[in-house]
Amino acid sequence: MTEEWINQATSLSRKADGRYLTAQESRALDAGNRLLELLPVAEQIAQPGISGFLVGAIAVGASGAIYFGANLEFPGSNLLYTVHAEQAAVLNARIHGEIWIRRIAVSAPPCGRCRQFLNEIQGAEDVEILTETVKPARLAEWLPHSFGPTNLAVTSGMLTPRENPIAAPAGPLDDLVQRAWEAARHCYAPYTEVYAAIALLFRDGLIITGQSIENAAFNPSLLPLQSALVDVALRGLQAAEIATAALVQAANGLVDHEASTRELLAAVAPRAQLKVTTLPAEAPISTRRSAEP
Ligand SMILES: [Zn+2]
């Protein structure tokens, strides 16, 4: 019966725009109460080309819909580019407009980096974490004495809808750059204000975008290309089929995504071309406050 139930969940979860169950589908399957049993569905998305470990995560959004995610590793590049299952599941929820995560189930206890990543959600302390081996508990218990957005006077979070003050590129834009620019307007980069996104054109004409997602502690931040590759994996697409990528970033000298994007793109899609559009930062960098109390 469980195998049949998992097969049903697997087929319902496969959508053209990602891997998830709507709130209605989740209710019909009683999936919200059986998240740990559903982890094999998430693990099917994993691309563990370095570790060989399949890690799955399932995030329940504020809407009641549930979002699958898994670890993505990129052989031939750098371990730093690895995306963890929790990051993929939360990005999946973000792509579909969720503004909060009620709970997240994971194949193994979340690593320190993922706890820090989850802490970038507004209201993160109340996100419940479920694993096979540890009693369900709120993030506040998994990550006590945390450092997060509020320490840097950022009152929103990575799932809060945003409209960034990014300048429009001069002159007529090709479609791909236009899509990247539109995505950059909604990225989460409150710490550097280097608003950035990428648009990937596949050989069959499909375009996938990904946005920069920053973190108060900087290191669990995601490049636009990492975010886009999560979407590529969730849709069951092959990154090697990317023909062209357009990176748009608002430059202010604090960070530059071009070199790392080139490196990761070369590993996943060696034949792809990269176009980079740099925009002047329109708004001055906000006055930064000390992280010290
Ligand atoms: Zn992790």
Residues whose N, C-alpha, C, O or C-beta is under 5 A from the ligand:
A	BS01	ZN	H84 P110 C111 C114
